[in-house]
């Protein structure tokens, strides 16, 4: 179905990154002007950081089945972009002679306790995911739609920090999967080894003198035998048994 093509649409991190991107675009349009951002550079940096968070989560997840290394790297780029954006909102508050809400303040608790619903779309994913993102964003309208930049900045700062924590867990899970299953290159090597082992069995290759497993014909790359074929245990590097081709 469409899940394979749009797998990241089901990620809470991707949904929240869209909310932050939309909220940042609204914030910049409403509160940045020629007086406080005469060259438009702050506008560009903030909206690009928000976009980078969303885009790299999507691209990273799209590489899930082909390169675990790339998936982790892109997720980490998303996390770094969100940290940059959080710094911009903190700076905005400080420039306005105020500080981020205390963890015990009513607004902070209210934002912190506003949770996202799980996606339930089963088809027409792009359409339904758009509706889902907007529905989740509206949960924060009390702060994001405010004409008070302090309310909006504080809310977006909390959402950035929440997403960074979520990405920390996502990267930890990706790393654990990589440890257990390896990455794309490891998967290719395993597939190639399985194929060559099957070929050896079909061609009645000799068994390893050390462990008894089928051997694979390889080519020496270094040393005095460089360029010559030899038999190597298919379980290498766990077993380093070898035979000369003549013995085979």
HELIX and SHEET records of a PDB file:
HELIX    1   1 UNK A    7  UNK A   10  5                                   4    
HELIX    2   2 UNK A   12  UNK A   31  1                                  20    
HELIX    3   3 UNK A   41  UNK A   62  1                                  22    
HELIX    4   4 UNK A   68  UNK A   95  1                                  28    
HELIX    5   5 UNK A  106  UNK A  112  1                                   7    
HELIX    6   6 UNK A  125  UNK A  138  1                                  14    
HELIX    7   7 UNK A  141  UNK A  144  1                                   4    
HELIX    8   8 UNK A  149  UNK A  181  1                                  33    
HELIX    9   9 UNK A  184  UNK A  202  1                                  19    
SHEET    1   A 3 UNK A 215  UNK A 219  0                                        
SHEET    2   A 3 UNK A 229  UNK A 233 -1                                        
SHEET    3   A 3 UNK A 242  UNK A 244 -1                                        
END                                                                             
